[in-house]
Amino acid sequence: MNIRTKRLLLRPLKLSDAPDIQRLAGDRDVASTTRNIEHPYEDGMAENWIKSCQEKIDAGDLVNFAVAHQADGSFLGVIGLHLDEDKRSGELGYWIGKPFWNQGYATEAVEAVIKHSFNKLELDRVYAAHFTRNPSSGRVMQKAGMLHEGFLKGHTEKCGKLEDLELYGVTPEQFETPPSTES
Ligand SMILES: CC(C)(COP(=O)(O)OP(=O)(O)OC[C@H]1O[C@@H](n2cnc3c(N)ncnc32)[C@H](O)[C@@H]1OP(=O)(O)O)[C@@H](O)C(=O)NCCC(=O)NCCS
């Protein structure tokens, strides 16, 4: 399904998105602060990743979207919600291509997916984590209405280095709807 916000179209990923994903997620600065994007981003990795997502979507374990600009359809990034086993809660992950940073796109996408999670998927909780050294993702979570819940010292390994994590979450009751971005 599609979600429209003020400026964005969140739509299903297509195999034809692979070159955009390889180009944008292939930037070291995008890979560096994500838990799962490898660097360098080799040929074929994007296609394999899109196919692996489709299997999880089909199994009901994942809801994810290409983040595209409504005005011209340009591909900006990806946002996904990994559902927990009981399907009552899910973990958000997202990235936006570097040329499009600091224009509010991640915030707009995260807010829309949280609303979708509560209003359509009827989840009880949405949560996310970012590396402590990546405060801009923390700002996104705060601006989208998520609340800081904790800190995990050296919890995740990335490129052979232990990373500290900041944890955020929100329930429907806590979710104070900011000015609407859904049209
Ligand atoms: C994190 C990321 C998704 C943010 O996307 P974005 O579209 O630029 O986010 P937004 O424009 O909605 O918001 C960014 C906020 O961070 C702030 N920010 C940017 N750099 C910052 C820094 N070094 N320290 C603190 N805040 C910073 C911006 O000022 C903005 O906040 P503001 O609106 O209050 O001014 C993007 O940088 C990205 O994809 N990074 C690589 C992948 C990644 O880290 N994904 C998240 C994994 S948890």
The ligand as an ORCA input file, in Angstrom:
! r2SCAN-3c Opt
* xyz 0 1
  C      19.562      9.890     10.341
  C      18.894     10.277      9.008
  C      17.856      9.229      8.655
  C      18.208     11.645      9.159
  O      17.504     11.924      7.968
  P      17.049     13.426      7.613
  O      16.054     13.344      6.525
  O      18.252     14.259      7.419
  O      16.339     13.838      8.997
  P      15.484     15.143      9.304
  O      15.857     16.210      8.315
  O      14.058     14.747      9.395
  O      15.993     15.543     10.755
  C      17.375     15.634     11.043
  C      17.576     16.390     12.349
  O      18.871     16.120     12.864
  C      19.534     17.347     13.104
  N      20.964     17.108     12.983
  C      21.697     16.953     11.862
  N      22.982     16.733     12.192
  C      23.031     16.725     13.551
  C      24.082     16.548     14.507
  N      25.334     16.312     14.122
  N      23.776     16.628     15.813
  C      22.516     16.846     16.230
  N      21.471     17.022     15.366
  C      21.749     16.961     14.056
  C      18.979     18.279     12.056
  O      19.239     19.623     12.394
  C      17.504     17.896     12.155
  O      16.915     18.408     13.341
  P      16.086     19.799     13.398
  O      14.949     19.664     12.420
  O      15.660     19.889     14.802
  O      17.025     20.879     12.974
  C      19.940     10.383      7.857
  O      20.982     11.229      8.278
  C      20.502      9.036      7.468
  O      19.915      8.313      6.683
  N      21.680      8.682      8.016
  C      22.337      7.431      7.691
  C      21.518      6.202      8.074
  C      21.026      6.273      9.490
  O      21.716      6.731     10.392
  N      19.784      5.793      9.687
  C      19.188      5.774     11.006
  C      19.636      4.593     11.751
  S      18.962      4.594     13.410
*
